[in-house]
Structure formats: structure tokens, C-alpha cells
Amino acid sequence: MDAAIAAKVPRYIPSEFGIDTRKYRNLKISSLLMPKIRNTFNHAYHSIQPQLRKYYVVNSGDEPFSTSTMSFVGQAIASVLKKPAEMANKYLNVAGMITTQNEIIRAVGEVTGSKFEISYLKSADLEKIADKKMAKNDHSGFMEYLQQFVFANGMGYAPAPKDSANGLLKLEYEDLPEAVKKCLP
């Protein structure tokens, strides 16, 4: 960011695209993200293995969370760039959709016509796995921290409508089955 300021870059859009780090600063996940926020679009945190017909659900699978396809992220950025003065120096939270793990597995089943083997994990177990990996300097533990954060029952991670910039940017929520079609191999 300092280099962008020094170069007088007129618009800087950090690619957090996920976690509101202003709200969750004291969690392990935030301390890992804050130093090196970058765009990492990865379906792995959705815990689905379509080719194997397996899906693992963290906790109940009913905790709402926000997610977006890359095309939605592109639309959001384009909308911001169309209103430079109005959007300057604002922290915007947008979401392609608010969904749950259980809704995703239902949509994947409908789109593929397949039944999936579902197993369940506790978020506390994911955190322990992540801690062990990170202690060994294995940064793949980040994924377990991310899943533990996003899917923890009662976390309240999904943005409330009053906190979403979707309306301000005139962005409509994505259709889950259509998004699933885009994301499956």
C-alpha cells in the first residue's frame, strides 16, 4: 500500500474479498491475513470434493456466510470504479450470496444429480489441526483457520443487509445453483 501511495496511484482496491478484518481483528485468522492481504480465490474452503462425491460439513452446516464468484467480484470492482468520488476511502462489504454449507451441498446435488457422502467436523478440531500445522511452519493450516472462522456456529460472519454495499453499488445477489455451475469442474 505504501508503494501505491508513493506512486500516487489514484485508486487502490485491496483484495480481501471475504473477511471483515475491521470487525474480527483479534482472531488468529485476522493476524495471518492482515500482514499480507491478497486475492486467493480457492474452492477448497467450501469443503467439497465433487469428483469424489464427498463433502465435509463444519459443525451444523447451518451458519450463514458470504461468498462470491470471481465474476461477481469483477462486477463489484467495476461498480466502484464507475463512482470514484462517491466510493473514495470507503470500506465496502459486498457479497455475491449469503448461504450455508447445507444449502451448497443441496445445490451441488441438484446440479450434478449426485448424492454426496457427508462427514462432519467440529470447528475446534479444525483449529487444533491448524495450530499443529502452523507450529511446523506449514502454512496450509491457514485453510483450517479460515474454515474454522467462516463456519463456526453463531459466528455471525455473514454481513447484515445494512452492512452490505450491494445496494449502493446496484449489485444483485447471485443465484446459488448458477454459481455452483460456474464453480464445478
Contact map, one row per residue, 1 for C-alpha under 8 A:
11111000000100000000000000000000000000000000000000000000000000000000000000000000000000000000000000000000000000000000000000000000000000000000000000000000000000000000000000000000000000000
11111100000000000000000000000000000000000000000000000000000000000000000000000000000000000000000000000000000000000000000000000000000000000000000000000000000000000000000000000000000000000
11111110000000000000000000000000000000000000000000000000000000000000000000000000000000000000000000000000000000000000000000000000000000000000000000000000000000000000000000000000000000000
11111111100100000000000000000000000000000000000000000000000000000000000000000000000000000000000000000000000000000000000000000000000000000000000000000000000000000000000000000000000000000
11111111100000000000000000000000000000000000000000000000000000000000000000000000000000000000000000000000000000000000000000000000000000000000000000000000000000000000000000000000000000000
01111111100000000000000000000000000000000000000000000000000000000000000000000000000000000000000000000000000000000000000000000000000000000000000000000000000000000000000000000000000000000
00111111100000000000000000000000000000000000000000000000000000000000000000000000000000000000000000000000000000000000000000000000000000000000000000000000000000000000000000000000000000000
00011111110000000000000000000000000000000000000000000000000000000000000000000000000000000000000000000000000000000000000000000000000000000000000000000000000000000000000000000000000000000
00011111111100000000000000000000000000000000000000000000000000000000000000000000000000000000000000000000000000000000000000000000000000000000000000000000000000000000000000000000000000000
00000001111100000000000000000000000000000000000000000000000000000000000000000000000000000000000000000000000000000000000000000000000000000000000000000000000000000000000000000000000000000
00000000111110000000000000000000000000000000000000000000000000000000000000000000000000010000000000000000000000000000000000000000000000000000000000000000000000000000000000000000000000000
10010000111111000000000000000000000000000000000000000000000000000000000000000000000000000000000000000000000000000000000000000000000000000000000000000000000000000000000000000000000000000
00000000001111100000000000000000000000000000000000000000000000000000000000001000000000000000000000000000000000000000000000000000000000000000000000000000000000000000000000000000000000000
00000000000111110000000000000000000011000000000000000000000000000000000000000000000000000000000000000000000000000000000000000000000000000000000000000000000000000000000000000000000000000
00000000000011111000000000000000000011100000000000000000000000000000000000000000000000000000000000000000000000000000000000000000000000000000000000000000000000000000000000000000000000000
00000000000001111111000000000000000011100000000000000000000000000000000000000000000000000000000000000000000000000000000000000000000000000000000000000000000000000000000000000000000000000
00000000000000111110000000000000000000100000000000000000000000000000000010000000000000000000000000000000000000000000000000000000000000000000000000000000000000000000000000000000000000000
00000000000000011111000000000000000000000000000000000000000000000110000000000000000000000000000000000000000000000000000000000000000000000000000000000000000000000000000000000000000000000
00000000000000011111100100000000000000000000000000000000000000000000000000000000000000000000000000000000000000000000000000000000000000000000000000000000000010000000000000000000000000000
00000000000000010111111100000000000000000000000000000000000000000000000000000000000000000000100000000000000000000000000000000000000000000000000000000000000000000000000000000000000000000
00000000000000000011111110000100010000000000000000000000000000000000000000000000000000000000000000000000000000000000000000000000000000000000000000000000000000000000000000000000000000000
00000000000000000001111110000000000000000000000000000000000000000000000000000000000000000000000000000000000000000000000000000000000000000000000000000000000000000000000000000000000000000
00000000000000000001111110000000000000000000000000000000000000000000000000000000000000000000000000000000000000000000000000000000000000000000000000000000000000000000000000000000000000000
00000000000000000011111111100100000000000000000000000000000000000000000000000000000000000000000000000000000000000000000000000000000000000000000000000000000000000000000000000000000000000
00000000000000000000111111100110000000000000000000000000000000000000000000000000000000000000000000000000000000000000000000000000000000000000000000000000000000000000000000000000000000000
00000000000000000000000111110110000000000000000000000000000000000000000000000000000000000000000000000000000000000000000000000000000000000000000000000000000000000000000000000000000000000
00000000000000000000000111111110000000000000000000000000000000000000000000000000000000000000000000000000000000000000000000000000000000000000000000000000000000000000000000000000000000000
00000000000000000000000001111111000000000000000000000000000000000000000000000000000000000000000000000000000000000000000000000000000000000000000010000000000000000000000000000000000000000
00000000000000000000000000111111100000000000000000000000000000000000000000000000000000000000000000000000000000000000000000000000000000000000010011001000000000000000000000000000000000000
00000000000000000000100111111111110000000000000000000000000000000000000000000000000000000000000000000000000000000000000000000000000000000000000000000000000000000000000000000000000000000
00000000000000000000000011111111111000000000000000000000000000000000000000000000000000000000000000000000000000000000000000000000000000000000000000000000000000000000000000000000000000000
00000000000000000000000000011111111100000000000000000000000000000000000000000000000000000000000000000000000000000000000000000000000000000000010000000000000000000000000000000000000000000
00000000000000000000000000001111111110000000000000000000000000000000000000000000000000000000000000000000000000000000000000000000000000000000000000000000000000000000000000000000000000000
00000000000000000000100000000111111110000000000000000000000000000000000000000000000000000000000000000000000000000000000000000000000000000000000000000000000000000000000000000000000000000
00000000000000000000000000000011111110000000000000000000000000000000000000000000000000000000000000000000000000000000000000000000000000000000000000000000000000000000000000000000000000000
00000000000000000000000000000001111111000000000000000000000000000000000000000000000000000000000000000000000000000000000000000000000000000000000000000000000000000000000000000000000000000
00000000000001110000000000000000111111100000000000000000000000000000000000000000000000000000000000000000000000000000000000000000000000000000000000000000000000000000000000000000000000000
00000000000001110000000000000000000111110000000000000000000000000000000000000000000000000000000000000000000000000000000000000000000000000000000000000000000000000000000000000000000000000
00000000000000111000000000000000000011111000000000000000000000000000000000000000000000000000000000000000000000000000000000000000000000000000000000000000000000000000000000000000000000000
00000000000000000000000000000000000001111100000000000000000000000000000000000000000000000000000000000000000000000000000000000000000000000000000000000000000000000000000000000000000000000
00000000000000000000000000000000000000111110000000000000000000000000010000000000000000000000000000000000000000000000000000000000000000000000000000000000000000000000000000000000000000000
00000000000000000000000000000000000000011111100000000000000000000000000000000000000000000000000000000000000000000000000000000000000000000000000000000000000000000000000000000000000000000
00000000000000000000000000000000000000001111111100000000000000000000000000000000000000000000000000000000000000000000000000000000000000000000000000000000000000000000000000000000000000100
00000000000000000000000000000000000000000111111100000000000000000000000000000000000000000000000000000000000000000000000000000000000000000000001000000000000000000000000000000000000000000
00000000000000000000000000000000000000000111111000000000000000000000000000000000000000000000000000000000000000000000000000000000000000000000001001100000000000000000000000000000000000000
00000000000000000000000000000000000000000011111100000000000000000000000000000000000000000000000000001000000000000000000000000000000000000000000000100000000000000000000000000000000000000
00000000000000000000000000000000000000000011111110000011100000000000000000000000000000000000000000000000000000000000000000000000000000000000000000000000000000000000000000000000000000000
00000000000000000000000000000000000000000011011111001111000000000000000000000000000000000000000000000000000000000000000000000000000000000000000000000000000000000000000000000000000000000
00000000000000000000000000000000000000000000001111111110000000000000000000000000000000000000000000000000000000000000000000000000000000000000000000000000000000000000000000000000000000000
00000000000000000000000000000000000000000000000111111110000000000000000000000000000000000000000000000000000000000000000000000000000000000000000000000000000000000000000000000000000000010
00000000000000000000000000000000000000000000000011111100000000000000000000000000000000000000000000000000000000000000000000000000000000000000000000000000000000000000000000000000000000000
00000000000000000000000000000000000000000000000011111100000000000000000000000000000000000000000000000000000000000000000000000000000000000000000000000000000000000000000000000000000000000
00000000000000000000000000000000000000000000000111111110000000000000000000000000000000000000000000000000000000000111100000000000000000000000000000000000000000000000000000000000000000000
00000000000000000000000000000000000000000000000111111111000000000000000000000000000000000000000000000000000000000001111000000000000000000000000000000000000000000000000000000000000000000
00000000000000000000000000000000000000000000001111001111100000000000000000000000000000000000000000000000100000000001111000000000000000000000000000000000000000000000000000000000000000000
00000000000000000000000000000000000000000000001100000111110000000000000000000000000000000000000000000000000000000000011110000000000000000000000000000000000000000000000000000000000000000
00000000000000000000000000000000000000000000001000000011111110000000000000000000000000000000000000001100000000000000011110000000000000000000000000000000000000000000000000000000000000000
00000000000000000000000000000000000000000000000000000001111110000000000000000000000000000000000000000000000000000000000111100000000000000000000000110011000000000000000000000000000000000
00000000000000000000000000000000000000000000000000000000111110000000000000000000000000000000000000000000000000000000000111100000000000000000000000000011100000000000000000000000000000000
00000000000000000000000000000000000000000000000000000000111111100000000000000000000000000000000000000000000000000000000100000000000000000000000000000000100000000000000000000000000000000
00000000000000000000000000000000000000000000000000000000111111100000000000000000000000000000000000011100000000000000000000000000000000000000000000000010000000000000000000000000000000000
00000000000000000000000000000000000000000000000000000000000111110000000000000000000000000000000000011100000000000000000000000000000000000000000000000000100000000000000000000000000000000
00000000000000000000000000000000000000000000000000000000000111111000000000000000000000000000000000011000000000000000000000000000000000000000000000000011111100000000000000000000000000000
00000000000000000000000000000000000000000000000000000000000001111100000000000000000000000000000001111000000000000000000000000000000000000000000000000010000111000000000000000000000000000
00000000000000000000000000000000000000000000000000000000000000111110000000000000000000000000000001110000000000000000000000000000000000000000000000000110000111100000000000000000000000000
00000000000000000100000000000000000000000000000000000000000000011111000000000000000000000000001111100000000000000000000000000000000000000000000000000000000011100000000000000000000000000
00000000000000000100000000000000000000000000000000000000000000001111100000000000000000000000001111100000000000000000000000000000000000000000000000000000000000000000000000000000000000000
00000000000000000000000000000000000000000000000000000000000000000111110110000000000000000000001110000000000000000000000000000000000000000000000000000000000000000000000000000100000000000
00000000000000000000000000000000000000000000000000000000000000000011111110000000000000000000000100000000000000000000000000000000000000000000000000000000000000000000000000000000001000100
00000000000000000000000000000000000000001000000000000000000000000001111111000000000000000000000000000000000000000000000000000000000000000000000000000000000000000000000000000000000000000
00000000000000000000000000000000000000000000000000000000000000000000111111100000000000000000000000000000000000000000000000000000000000000000000000000000000000000000000000000000000000000
00000000000000000000000000000000000000000000000000000000000000000001111111110000000000000000000100000000000000000000000000000000000000000000000000000000000000000000000000000100000000000
00000000000000001000000000000000000000000000000000000000000000000001111111111000000000000000000100000000000000000000000000000000000000000000000000000000000000000000000000000000000000000
00000000000000000000000000000000000000000000000000000000000000000000011111111100000000000000000000000000000000000000000000000000000000000000000000000000000000000000000000000000000000000
00000000000000000000000000000000000000000000000000000000000000000000001111111110000000000000000000000000000000000000000000000000000000000000000000000000000000000000000000100000000000000
00000000000000000000000000000000000000000000000000000000000000000000000111111111000000000000010000000000000000000000000000000000000000000000000000000000000000000000000010100000000000000
00000000000010000000000000000000000000000000000000000000000000000000000011111111100000000000000000000000000000000000000000000000000000000000000000000000000000000000000000000000000000000
00000000000000000000000000000000000000000000000000000000000000000000000001111111110000000000000000000000000000000000000000000000000000000000000000000000000000000000000000000000000000000
00000000000000000000000000000000000000000000000000000000000000000000000000111111111000000000000000000000000000000000000000000000000000000000000000000000000000000000000011000000000000000
00000000000000000000000000000000000000000000000000000000000000000000000000011111111100100000000000000000000000000000000000000000000000000000000000000000000000000000000010000000000000000
00000000000000000000000000000000000000000000000000000000000000000000000000001111111100100000000000000000000000000000000000000000000000000000000000000000000000000000000000000000000000000
00000000000000000000000000000000000000000000000000000000000000000000000000000111111100000000000000000000000000000000000000000000000000000000000000000000000000000000000000000000000000000
00000000000000000000000000000000000000000000000000000000000000000000000000000011111111100000000000000000000000000000000000000000000000000000000000000000000000000000000000000000000000000
00000000000000000000000000000000000000000000000000000000000000000000000000000001111111110000000000000000000000000000000000000000000000000000000000000000000000000000000000000000000000000
00000000000000000000000000000000000000000000000000000000000000000000000000000000001111110000000000000000000000000000000000000000000000000000000000000000000000000000000000000000000000000
00000000000000000000000000000000000000000000000000000000000000000000000000000000001111110000000000000000000000000000000000000000000000000000000000000000000000000000000000000000000000000
00000000000000000000000000000000000000000000000000000000000000000000000000000001101111111100000000000000000000000000000000000000000000000000000000000000000000000000000000000000000000000
00000000001000000000000000000000000000000000000000000000000000000000000000000000000111111100000000000000000000000000000000000000000000000000000000000000000000000000000000000000000000000
00000000000000000000000000000000000000000000000000000000000000000000000000000000000000111110000000000000000000000000000000000000000000000000000000000000000000000000000000000000000000000
00000000000000000000000000000000000000000000000000000000000000000000000000000000000000111111000000000000000000000000000000000000000000000000000000000000000000000000000000000000000000000
00000000000000000000000000000000000000000000000000000000000000000000000000000000000000001111100000000000000000000000000000000000000000000000000000000000000000000000000000000000000000000
00000000000000000000000000000000000000000000000000000000000000000000000000000000000000000111110000000000000000000000000000000000000000000000000000000000000000000001100000000000000000000
00000000000000000001000000000000000000000000000000000000000000000000000000000000000000000011111000000000000000000000000000000000000000000000000000000000000000100011110000000000000000000
00000000000000000000000000000000000000000000000000000000000000000000000000010000000000000001111100000000000000000000000000000000000000000000000000000000000000000001110000000000000000000
00000000000000000000000000000000000000000000000000000000000000000111000000000000000000000000111111000000000000000000000000000000000000000000000000000000000000100001010000001000000000000
00000000000000000000000000000000000000000000000000000000000000000111100110000000000000000000011111000000000000000000000000000000000000000000000000000000000000000000000000011100000000000
00000000000000000000000000000000000000000000000000000000000000000111000000000000000000000000001111100000000000000000000000000000000000000000000000000000000000000000000000001111000000000
00000000000000000000000000000000000000000000000000000000000000011110000000000000000000000000001111110000000000000000000000000000000000000000000000000000000001000000000000000000000000000
00000000000000000000000000000000000000000000000000000000000000011110000000000000000000000000000011111011000000000000000000000000000000000000000000000000000000000000000000000000000000000
00000000000000000000000000000000000000000000000000000000000011111000000000000000000000000000000001111111000000000000000000000000000000000000000000000000000000000000000000000000000000000
00000000000000000000000000000000000000000000010000000000100011110000000000000000000000000000000000111111100000000000000000000000000000000000000000000000000000000000000000000000000000000
00000000000000000000000000000000000000000000000000000000100011000000000000000000000000000000000000011111110000000000000000000000000000000000000000000000000000000000000000000000000000000
00000000000000000000000000000000000000000000000000000000000000000000000000000000000000000000000000111111111000000000000000000000000000000000000000000000000000000000000000000000000000000
00000000000000000000000000000000000000000000000000000000000000000000000000000000000000000000000000111111111100000000000000000000000000000000000000000000000000000000000000000001000100000
00000000000000000000000000000000000000000000000000000010000000000000000000000000000000000000000000001111111110000001000000000000000000000000000000000000000000000000000000000000000000000
00000000000000000000000000000000000000000000000000000000000000000000000000000000000000000000000000000111111111000000000000000000000000000000000000000000000000000000000000000000000000000
00000000000000000000000000000000000000000000000000000000000000000000000000000000000000000000000000000011111111100000000000000000000000000000000000000000000000000000000000000001100100000
00000000000000000000000000000000000000000000000000000000000000000000000000000000000000000000000000000001111111111100000000000000000000000000000000000000000000000000000000000000100100000
00000000000000000000000000000000000000000000000000000000000000000000000000000000000000000000000000000000111111111111000000000000000000000000000000000000000000000000000000000000000000000
00000000000000000000000000000000000000000000000000000000000000000000000000000000000000000000000000000000011111111100000000000000000000000000000000000000000000000000000000000000100000000
00000000000000000000000000000000000000000000000000000000000000000000000000000000000000000000000000000000001111111000000000000000000000000000000000000000000000000000000000000000100110000
00000000000000000000000000000000000000000000000000000000000000000000000000000000000000000000000000000000000111111100000000000000000000000000000000000000000000000000000000000000000000000
00000000000000000000000000000000000000000000000000000000000000000000000000000000000000000000000000000000000111111110000000000000000000000000000000000000000000000000000000000000000000000
00000000000000000000000000000000000000000000000000001000000000000000000000000000000000000000000000000000000111011111000000000000000000000000000000000000000000000000000000000000000000000
00000000000000000000000000000000000000000000000000001000000000000000000000000000000000000000000000000000000010001111100000000000000000000000000000000000000000000000000000000000000000000
00000000000000000000000000000000000000000000000000001110000000000000000000000000000000000000000000000000100010000111110000000000000000000000000000000000000000000000000000000000000000000
00000000000000000000000000000000000000000000000000001110000000000000000000000000000000000000000000000000000000000011111000000000000000000000000000000000000000000000000000000000000000000
00000000000000000000000000000000000000000000000000000111100000000000000000000000000000000000000000000000000000000001111100000000000000000000000000000000000000000000000000000000000000000
00000000000000000000000000000000000000000000000000000111100000000000000000000000000000000000000000000000000000000000111110000000000000000000000000000000000000000000000000000000000000000
00000000000000000000000000000000000000000000000000000001111100000000000000000000000000000000000000000000000000000000011111000000000000000000000000000000000000000000000000000000000000000
00000000000000000000000000000000000000000000000000000001111000000000000000000000000000000000000000000000000000000000001111101100000000000000000000000000000000000000000000000000000000000
00000000000000000000000000000000000000000000000000000000011000000000000000000000000000000000000000000000000000000000000111111100000000000000000000000000000000000000000000000000000000000
00000000000000000000000000000000000000000000000000000000011000000000000000000000000000000000000000000000000000000000000011111110000000000000000000111011000000000000000000000000000000000
00000000000000000000000000000000000000000000000000000000000000000000000000000000000000000000000000000000000000000000000001111111000000000000000000010000000000000000000000000000000000000
00000000000000000000000000000000000000000000000000000000000000000000000000000000000000000000000000000000000000000000000011111111100000000000000000000000000000000000000000000000000000000
00000000000000000000000000000000000000000000000000000000000000000000000000000000000000000000000000000000000000000000000011111111110000000000000110110000000000000000000000000000000000000
00000000000000000000000000000000000000000000000000000000000000000000000000000000000000000000000000000000000000000000000000111111111000000000000110010000000000000000000000000000000000000
00000000000000000000000000000000000000000000000000000000000000000000000000000000000000000000000000000000000000000000000000011111111100000000000000000000000000000000000000000000000000000
00000000000000000000000000000000000000000000000000000000000000000000000000000000000000000000000000000000000000000000000000001111111110000000100100000000000000000000000000000000000000000
00000000000000000000000000000000000000000000000000000000000000000000000000000000000000000000000000000000000000000000000000000111111111000001111110000000000000000000000000000000000000000
00000000000000000000000000000000000000000000000000000000000000000000000000000000000000000000000000000000000000000000000000000011111111100000100000000000000000000000000000000000000000000
00000000000000000000000000000000000000000000000000000000000000000000000000000000000000000000000000000000000000000000000000000001111111110000100000000000000000000000000000000000000000000
00000000000000000000000000000000000000000000000000000000000000000000000000000000000000000000000000000000000000000000000000000000111111111111100000000000000000000000000000000000000000000
00000000000000000000000000000000000000000000000000000000000000000000000000000000000000000000000000000000000000000000000000000000011111111111110000000000000000000000000000000000000000000
00000000000000000000000000000000000000000000000000000000000000000000000000000000000000000000000000000000000000000000000000000000001111111100000000000000000000000000000000000000000000000
00000000000000000000000000000000000000000000000000000000000000000000000000000000000000000000000000000000000000000000000000000000000111111100000000000000000000000000000000000000000000000
00000000000000000000000000000000000000000000000000000000000000000000000000000000000000000000000000000000000000000000000000000000000011111110000000000000000000000000000000000000000000000
00000000000000000000000000000000000000000000000000000000000000000000000000000000000000000000000000000000000000000000000000000000000011111111100000000000000000000000000000000000000000000
00000000000000000000000000000000000000000000000000000000000000000000000000000000000000000000000000000000000000000000000000000000000011001111110000000000000000000000000000000000000000000
00000000000000000000000000000000000000000000000000000000000000000000000000000000000000000000000000000000000000000000000000000000010011000111111100000000000000000000000000000000000000000
00000000000000000000000000000000000000000000000000000000000000000000000000000000000000000000000000000000000000000000000000000000111111000111111110000000000000000000000000000000000000000
00000000000000000000000000001001000000000000000000000000000000000000000000000000000000000000000000000000000000000000000000000000010001000011111111000000000000000000000000000000000000000
00000000000000000000000000000000000000000001100000000000000000000000000000000000000000000000000000000000000000000000000000000000010000000001111111100000000000000000000000000000000000000
00000000000000000000000000000000000000000000000000000000000000000000000000000000000000000000000000000000000000000000000000000110110000000001111111110000000000000000000000000000000000000
00000000000000000000000000011000000000000000000000000000000000000000000000000000000000000000000000000000000000000000000000000110010000000000111111111000000000000000000000000000000000000
00000000000000000000000000001000000000000000100000000000000000000000000000000000000000000000000000000000000000000000000000000000000000000000011111111100000000000000000000000000000000000
00000000000000000000000000000000000000000000110000000000010000000000000000000000000000000000000000000000000000000000000000100100000000000000001111111111000000000000000000000000000000000
00000000000000000000000000000000000000000000000000000000010000000000000000000000000000000000000000000000000000000000000000110110000000000000000111111111000000000000000000000000000000000
00000000000000000000000000001000000000000000000000000000000000000000000000000000000000000000000000000000000000000000000000100000000000000000000011111111001000000000000000000000000000000
00000000000000000000000000000000000000000000000000000000000000001000000000000000000000000000000000000000000000000000000000000000000000000000000001111111001010000000000000000000000000000
00000000000000000000000000000000000000000000000000000000011010111000000000000000000000000000000000000000000000000000000000100000000000000000000000111111101000000000000000000000000000000
00000000000000000000000000000000000000000000000000000000011000100000000000000000000000000000000000000000000000000000000000100000000000000000000000111111111000000000000000000000000000000
00000000000000000000000000000000000000000000000000000000001101100000000000000000000000000000000000000000000000000000000000000000000000000000000000000011111000000000000000000000000000000
00000000000000000000000000000000000000000000000000000000000000100000000000000000000000000000000000000000000000000000000000000000000000000000000000000001111100000000000000000000000000000
00000000000000000000000000000000000000000000000000000000000000100000000000000000000000000000000000000000000000000000000000000000000000000000000000001111111110000000000000000000000000000
00000000000000000000000000000000000000000000000000000000000000111000000000000000000000000000000000000000000000000000000000000000000000000000000000000000011111100000000000000000000000000
00000000000000000010000000000000000000000000000000000000000000011100000000000000000000000000000000000000000000000000000000000000000000000000000000000100001111100000000000000000000000000
00000000000000000000000000000000000000000000000000000000000000011100000000000000000000000000000001000000000000000000000000000000000000000000000000000000000111110000000000000000000000000
00000000000000000000000000000000000000000000000000000000000000001100000000000000000000000000101000000000000000000000000000000000000000000000000000000000000111111111000000000000000000000
00000000000000000000000000000000000000000000000000000000000000000000000000000000000000000000000000000000000000000000000000000000000000000000000000000000000001111111000000000000000000000
00000000000000000000000000000000000000000000000000000000000000000000000000000000000000000000000000000000000000000000000000000000000000000000000000000000000000111111000000000000000000000
00000000000000000000000000000000000000000000000000000000000000000000000000000000000000000000000000000000000000000000000000000000000000000000000000000000000000111111000000000000000000000
00000000000000000000000000000000000000000000000000000000000000000000000000000000000000000000100000000000000000000000000000000000000000000000000000000000000000111111100000000000000000000
00000000000000000000000000000000000000000000000000000000000000000000000000000000000000000001111000000000000000000000000000000000000000000000000000000000000000111111111000000000000000000
00000000000000000000000000000000000000000000000000000000000000000000000000000000000000000001110000000000000000000000000000000000000000000000000000000000000000000011111110000000000000000
00000000000000000000000000000000000000000000000000000000000000000000000000000000000000000000111000000000000000000000000000000000000000000000000000000000000000000001111111111000000000000
00000000000000000000000000000000000000000000000000000000000000000000000000000000000000000000000000000000000000000000000000000000000000000000000000000000000000000001111111110000000000000
00000000000000000000000000000000000000000000000000000000000000000000000000000000000000000000000000000000000000000000000000000000000000000000000000000000000000000000111111100000000000000
00000000000000000000000000000000000000000000000000000000000000000000000000010011000000000000000000000000000000000000000000000000000000000000000000000000000000000000111111100000000000000
00000000000000000000000000000000000000000000000000000000000000000000000000000010000000000000000000000000000000000000000000000000000000000000000000000000000000000000011111110000000000000
00000000000000000000000000000000000000000000000000000000000000000000000000110000000000000000000000000000000000000000000000000000000000000000000000000000000000000000011111111000000000000
00000000000000000000000000000000000000000000000000000000000000000000000000000000000000000000000100000000000000000000000000000000000000000000000000000000000000000000011001111100000000000
00000000000000000000000000000000000000000000000000000000000000000000000000000000000000000000001110000000000000000000000000000000000000000000000000000000000000000000010000111110000000000
00000000000000000000000000000000000000000000000000000000000000000001000100000000000000000000000110000000000000000000000000000000000000000000000000000000000000000000000000011111011000000
00000000000000000000000000000000000000000000000000000000000000000000000000000000000000000000000010000000000000000000000000000000000000000000000000000000000000000000000000001111111000000
00000000000000000000000000000000000000000000000000000000000000000000000000000000000000000000000010000001001000000000000000000000000000000000000000000000000000000000000000000111111100000
00000000000000000000000000000000000000000000000000000000000000000000000000000000000000000000000000000000001101100000000000000000000000000000000000000000000000000000000000000011111110000
00000000000000000000000000000000000000000000000000000000000000000000000000000000000000000000000000000000000000000000000000000000000000000000000000000000000000000000000000000111111111000
00000000000000000000000000000000000000000000000000000000000000000000100000000000000000000000000000000000000000000000000000000000000000000000000000000000000000000000000000000111111111100
00000000000000000000000000000000000000000000000000000000000000000000000000000000000000000000000000000001001100100000000000000000000000000000000000000000000000000000000000000001111111110
00000000000000000000000000000000000000000000000000000000000000000000000000000000000000000000000000000000000000100000000000000000000000000000000000000000000000000000000000000000111111110
00000000000000000000000000000000000000000000000000000000000000000000000000000000000000000000000000000000000000000000000000000000000000000000000000000000000000000000000000000000011111110
00000000000000000000000000000000000000000010000000000000000000000000100000000000000000000000000000000000000000000000000000000000000000000000000000000000000000000000000000000000001111111
00000000000000000000000000000000000000000000000001000000000000000000000000000000000000000000000000000000000000000000000000000000000000000000000000000000000000000000000000000000000111111
00000000000000000000000000000000000000000000000000000000000000000000000000000000000000000000000000000000000000000000000000000000000000000000000000000000000000000000000000000000000000111
